[in-house]
Amino acid sequence: MICLAGTEYQDPMELVHEAMVRTMSAANGGKGRHWPKDVPFMAYMIQTLKGLADDSRQSAAQKKTDHLEVMAAEGATVEEALGRFGYCHSDVLSQAVEWEESENRQDRAKTDALLIDARFADDNEVTLIIMGHKDGLTPAEIRELGEMNQTQYETARRRLRRGLENLFPGRRAQ
């Protein structure tokens, strides 16, 4: 319904219901909208709907409110708009699945780290490279710390890469 834009009403039936409630209230002697007997009912209802929508649009609360639907791009949902702005919480089931997947990833990472440590336990240069990467050191700092020249460093890196390919075939990052 064209009257809804910028109002507090989210559904056309909410607006129609409000018009009916106010009309019935006035008919029973209360506050509301009076239906003049010389005006056709449909004309009265259309004008009442327009008036209620305009009253809602002009209210102080509505003037200070940005509606979520306005934030959503064409064809997108309100949830997508909220997610884009970082204001979205997933449902409990999604959170549980995400937590379980995170736990599984952490378990696999720990297992992989143990395999890597075991694989290179006897190779001091590769172990130094791994520890240097974990500590955020640059290649130059790792070479200096391990007293390696460029060739020794590159050879150790090659051993590391080939050892990882053997441990985890097909898992190389592209």
C-alpha positions in Angstrom: 0.0 0.0 0.0 1.4 3.4 -1.0 0.5 5.0 2.3 2.9 2.9 4.4 6.2 4.5 3.4 7.8 6.2 6.4 5.0 5.3 8.8 5.1 3.1 11.9 2.9 0.6 10.2 4.6 -2.4 8.7 1.6 -4.1 7.1 -1.3 -2.5 5.2 -3.8 -4.4 7.5 -2.3 -2.6 10.5 -3.3 0.7 9.0 -6.8 -0.6 8.0 -7.3 -2.0 11.4 -6.3 1.3 13.1 -8.8 3.2 10.8 -11.6 0.8 11.7 -10.8 1.0 15.5 -10.8 4.7 15.4 -14.0 4.9 13.4 -15.7 2.4 15.8 -14.5 4.3 18.8 -15.9 7.6 17.4 -19.2 5.9 16.6 -19.4 4.7 20.3 -18.9 8.3 21.6 -15.1 8.0 22.2 -12.1 9.7 20.6 -11.6 8.7 17.0 -12.5 9.6 13.4 -16.1 10.5 12.7 -17.6 9.3 9.5 -19.8 12.0 8.0 -23.1 10.3 6.8 -23.0 12.3 3.5 -19.6 10.8 2.5 -19.4 7.4 0.9 -17.7 4.9 3.2 -14.9 4.0 0.8 -14.0 7.7 0.2 -14.1 8.1 4.0 -11.8 5.1 4.6 -9.3 6.2 1.9 -9.0 9.6 3.4 -8.8 8.1 6.9 -6.0 5.8 5.8 -4.1 8.7 4.2 -4.6 10.8 7.3 -3.4 8.2 9.7 -0.4 7.5 7.6 0.4 11.2 7.3 0.0 11.6 11.1 2.3 8.7 11.7 4.9 10.1 9.2 4.8 13.5 10.9 5.1 12.2 14.4 8.3 13.1 16.3 9.3 9.4 16.8 9.0 8.7 13.1 10.9 11.8 12.0 13.8 10.6 14.2 13.6 7.0 12.9 15.3 5.4 9.9 13.4 2.3 9.0 15.3 -0.9 8.3 13.5 -1.4 5.0 15.1 1.9 3.7 18.6 0.6 4.6 18.0 -2.6 2.6 19.1 -2.5 -1.0 16.5 -3.4 -3.6 15.8 -7.1 -3.5 17.6 -7.5 -0.2 16.0 -8.3 3.2 16.2 -6.3 6.4 18.4 -9.1 7.9 20.9 -8.7 5.0 21.0 -4.9 5.6 21.6 -5.4 9.3 24.3 -8.0 8.6 26.0 -5.6 6.2 26.2 -3.0 8.9 27.3 -5.5 11.5 24.1 -5.5 13.5 22.9 -9.0 13.0 22.9 -11.9 15.3 22.4 -15.4 13.9 19.9 -17.7 15.4 20.7 -20.2 18.1 21.0 -23.1 15.7 23.4 -21.3 13.4 25.5 -20.3 16.4 25.6 -23.9 17.7 26.7 -25.2 14.2 29.3 -22.4 13.9 30.6 -23.2 17.4 30.9 -26.9 16.6 32.6 -26.2 13.3 35.0 -23.8 15.1 35.8 -26.5 17.7 36.4 -29.0 14.9 38.7 -26.6 13.1 40.7 -25.9 16.3 41.0 -29.7 17.0 42.2 -30.3 13.4 44.7 -27.3 13.7 46.1 -28.7 17.0 46.5 -32.2 15.4 48.1 -30.7 12.3 50.5 -28.6 14.5 51.5 -31.8 16.4 52.1 -33.6 13.1 54.3 -30.7 11.8 56.3 -30.5 15.0 56.9 -34.3 14.9 57.8 -34.3 11.2 60.5 -31.5 11.6 61.6 -32.3 15.2 65.1 -33.2 14.0 65.5 -30.3 11.5 66.7 -27.3 13.5 66.6 -24.8 10.6 63.0 -25.7 9.6 62.0 -25.6 13.3 63.5 -22.2 13.6 61.6 -21.0 10.5 58.3 -22.3 11.9 59.0 -20.6 15.3 60.0 -17.4 13.6 56.8 -17.3 11.6 54.7 -18.0 14.7 56.5 -15.0 16.4 56.0 -12.8 13.4 59.6 -12.4 12.5 60.7 -11.4 9.1 62.9 -13.8 6.9 65.9 -11.6 7.6 65.4 -11.8 11.3 65.0 -15.6 11.1 68.2 -15.9 9.1 70.1 -13.7 11.5 68.7 -15.6 14.6 69.6 -18.9 13.0 72.9 -17.7 11.6 71.8 -18.9 8.1 72.8 -17.4 4.8 70.2 -16.8 2.1 70.9 -20.2 0.4 70.6 -22.1 3.7 67.4 -20.3 4.5 65.8 -21.0 1.1 66.9 -24.7 1.3 65.2 -25.0 4.7 62.1 -23.3 3.4 62.0 -25.8 0.5 62.3 -28.7 2.9 59.5 -27.2 5.0 57.3 -26.8 1.9 57.9 -30.3 0.6 57.5 -31.8 4.0 54.1 -30.1 4.4 53.1 -31.3 0.9 53.9 -34.9 2.0 52.1 -34.6 5.3 49.0 -32.9 3.8 48.7 -33.8 0.1 46.3 -31.7 -1.8 45.9 -29.0 0.9 48.3 -26.5 -0.4 46.9 -22.9 -0.5 46.6 -21.4 -4.0 
